[in-house]
């Protein structure tokens, strides 16, 4: 029985966040990982999605990312060279299409939840094309730079639980501030969470930690995970709560009692005043005549 692995990479392309960092260097590091993954096993597959705060774009495989003009490979394998060039051109086209920063600053964070759901759908469709006698393992690797968006909490958590049920691990590579959502995603699905502060060392972490499958990492000395905070975050402020209020329709968490759910628009009747009853003084006579 043959085995292979499908690696789906989600690359954060938030234009406002990347204005202060080098996106090209991160893309080259990710390409090194993808090429190494394909070299490990000729049956391995890859897929790459780019997500920002206005949408999710499939970078590979995609007809729009294919290079139609003849390119000099300089002795390199043509398939890998076309993939590298096509993916880099697709990222460039997306970034160049974000000339006006106003609509991107108006939306809170990148659409990580939508990207996770797209990747799960792709993995599900790919699993149906696997021939009999062949086993395909799948995992997702998220490369994230922009901060967490509190409005996507429910979408991200639903995607995490779906990945856990289908035994799909989620690896997290955080280039910016700590991500509570991805910490929970990696811990729940059995993946690895790693924050890389020095982007020049990204390719070393990708090859030494994330190139191998999740089942092989137990035998290697990889960076230990952080202590994960499993408390729920409120929808209104993104604050981690010990005790909160939950919508009975969509399970959205709030830090205060609300008459209208922001997620599903469910209405709830709040008890504003307690009805006054008769005040009982002294002993009350029972039905059998006893006091």
N, C-alpha and C positions, 0 to 999 in steps of 0.2 A: 504494500500500500504506500503510495507516494504522498508526501506532505508539502505544503507551501504556506506562505503567509501573505496576507493582504495588509499593507500599511497605508492608512489614510492620514494625510497630514493636513491640519487646519492652520493656515498662516494668517496672522492678524495683520491687516493692511490699513489700519486706521491712519488717514493722512495727517491728522493733527498731531498724533503722538509720534509718528515717524519723522516729523519735521525737525526733531531735535536729535535724531539718531541716524545711523547708516543702515538703510534697508537693504542695499545691494550686498553688503557683507553677510547679513543674516541669510539672504536668499542663496548665496553661494555655499554657505555652511549647510543649509538644508539640502541642496543639490548633491553635496558630497555624501550625505547620509542616504539619499535616495539611490544614488549609483551603487553605493556599497551594499545596500539592501538587495538590489537586483543581482549583484555579483555573487551574493551568498548562495543563491539558489536560482537556477534558470526558470523555475516555475513561480517565483515570487512575483507579486503584483504591487503596484502603487497607484494612489490617487491623491490629488492635491486640490484643496479648496482654499480660496482666498476670501476672507470675510472682513467687512468693515461695517460702519454704522449705517450704510444705506443699502446693503444687500450682501448676498453670498454668491461668489463666482467660482465656477469650476475651471481650474487652471490646467489640469492634466488628469485623464486624457480628454481632450477637447479639440474639435476641428478648428476652432478659432485660434488655438495655440500652436497649430502645426505650421511649420516653416515650409512655404511653397517654393521659395527661391533657392537656387543652388548655393550651398555653403561649403567652403573648404574645411574639411575635417582635420587636416594636418596629421593624418595617421590615427585619429581617434575612431572609436566604433560609431558608425553612423547613427544607429538607433539612440544611443545615449546622447550623442551630440545634438540631435534634433530635439530630443526631450528637454535638454538643458536650455537650449536657445529658445525653444518655443515657450517654456515656462517663464523664462526671464522676460521675454517680450510681452507675455500676457500680464505679468505684474506691472511692467512699465506702462502698458496701455491703461490699466486701471488707475494707477497713480496720476498719470497725465490727465485723466478724465475728471480729476478732483481739483480743478483749478480754483473754483470758488469755495473758500473754507467756511462760508456762512452756514450752508445746510448741514455740514458735518459737525460743526460745533453745537448745533441746536439739538442733536440727538445724543442721548447719554450712552456712551460706550459702544463697542462693536457688537454685532449680532452673533455672539458665541452660541446661544441656544439654537438658533436657526442652522448654524453650521454643523453642530452636533447632530441635529435631526437629519440634515441632508446626508451626512456621512453614514449614519445608521441605515438610511434607505439605500444608499449605494452598496453597502456591505450586504444587505439583505438580497438585493437584486443580483449581486455577484455570486452569492452562495447558491443561488438556484441554477447557475450555469456550470457548477462544478461537476465533472464526470463521476460516474460511479467508481468506487475503489480509490478515490482521491480525497484527502482531507485538507481543507483550507482553514487556517487559523487567521483571525482578523484582530487588529488593534488600531486605535486612534491615537495620534500624537498632536497635541495642541501647542502651537508656538504663539504665545500671547504677550502683548506689550501694553495695551491700553488697560486702564483700571476696570474693575467690575462695574457692571450696570445693574443697579438694584431692581429695575423693572423687569429683568429677565430671570429672576430667581426661580419662578415656578417652571418656566420652559427648560432651564438648564437642569433642574432636579429631575424633571420627568425624563429627559434624555439620559441622565445618569442611571436612573433605575431601569430604563429600557436596555441600556448597555450591560448592566449587571445581570439582568435576566437572560440575555443572549450570550453571556460569557465573553464580552468584548472589553478588553482593558483600555483604559484611557491614560496615556502618559501626558504629563504637563511640563512644558518648558516655559517658565515665566521670565521675561526680560525686564519687566518694570517692577511695580510694587507687588507685594504679596497678594495672591488671589485666594480668597476663602472658598469660592465656588470650585476651583480646580483642585484645591487640597482635598475637598470632600469627594470630588470625582475620582481622583487617583486612589484614594483610600478605599472607597466603596467598591470599585471595579478591579482592584488589585494592581493598578499601574504604579508608576513612579512619578513623584512630584519633585521638581528641581527648579530652583531660582538661580539664574545666571546673571550676575551683576556686571561682569566684564564680558562684553560681547565678542572680544577678540579670542576668547577661549571657548566659544560656543561649539565649534567643530570638534574639539577634543571631548566635550561632554556628550555630544551626540553620538560619536563613534564608540566611546567607552561605556556608555550607560544605555543608550536607546537603540543601538544597532541590534543587540541581542534580543531574543524574545523574552517575554515576561517570565515564562517558566524557568528560564536559565539564570535569572538574576539572583536567585537565592544562593547560588554557589559562588558568586563573585562579591567582591568588597566594593559596594556602591555606596554613595552618600546616604546616611540614615535619614528616614523621613522625619518631618517636623511633627510636633504634637498637633493633631487636627482638632479644630473646634467644630463639633457637630451640631451646635445650636442653630436654630432656624433664624433667618434674617427677615425682618419685617419688610413689607412691600412699600411702605411709605417713606422710610428713612434708610433702609438697608442696615439697620442696627441688629446685632446678634442678641437674641432674647433668651432669657430663662423661662419666662412666662409671658404668653401673649394671647391674642384673640384670633380664632381661625374661622374663616368663612366655611359654612357647612355645605356649600355647593361646589366650590373649586379648590378648597383647602388652602387658600391664600392666608398668610399670617400677617397680622397687624399688631402694633404695639399699643393701640388704644381701641376702644369700642367705636364702631362705625355703623351708620345706618345704610350705607351703600358700599358695595364691594367694588374696588377699582378694576378688578380683573374680569369679573363676569357680570357686573352691573346688577347683582342680586340685591333686593331691598329687604331690610330687616326692621322690625318694629322694636324700638327701644323703649324700655319702661322708664318713663321720665318721672313718674310720681307713684308712690305706693298708696293704694286705696286705704282709707281710714276705716277701721272697724270699731265695733263697740268695745269700749274699755270695761273689762271685768274687774270689779272691786269686791274683795271679800271672797266668801265661798259660794260656789255655783251649785244649784240644786240639780241633781241628776234625774233621769227619767223614772227611776224606781223609787224616787222619793227620798233617797239618801243624800247627804251633803258631804 
